């Protein structure tokens, strides 16, 4: 990782660049990322790696900021997709709308928690 403020290790730089690539691609083609939301955003499995997990747990503010920007790009132009969310968990089958509601709810909770716990003024 990167030790000092503003000094990122090569691995951290790659991580920031990869998050930037997700951000830019999500801006250009948000629909292409909809099937990947279960991988990229929070789920009801708290320990699952995701952009939200990076935002909530990475110790480097530059990486957390890059993760936040990627998340923002994923959801910014997806209002119609998110409108399909419907949280009804009374059947054994989980529909796309139910899965989406779970993802959105877990992402919202994780983002709220991450913002409360953020200590770096540039990342808050």
Buried (B, 14 or more C-beta within 10 A) or exposed (E): EBEEEEEBEEEBEEBBEEBBEBBEBBBEEBEEBBEEBBEBBBBEEEEBEBBBBBBBEBEBBBBBBBBBBBBEBBBEBBEEBBEEBEEEEEEEEEEEBBBBBBBBBBBBBBBEBBEEEBEEEEBB
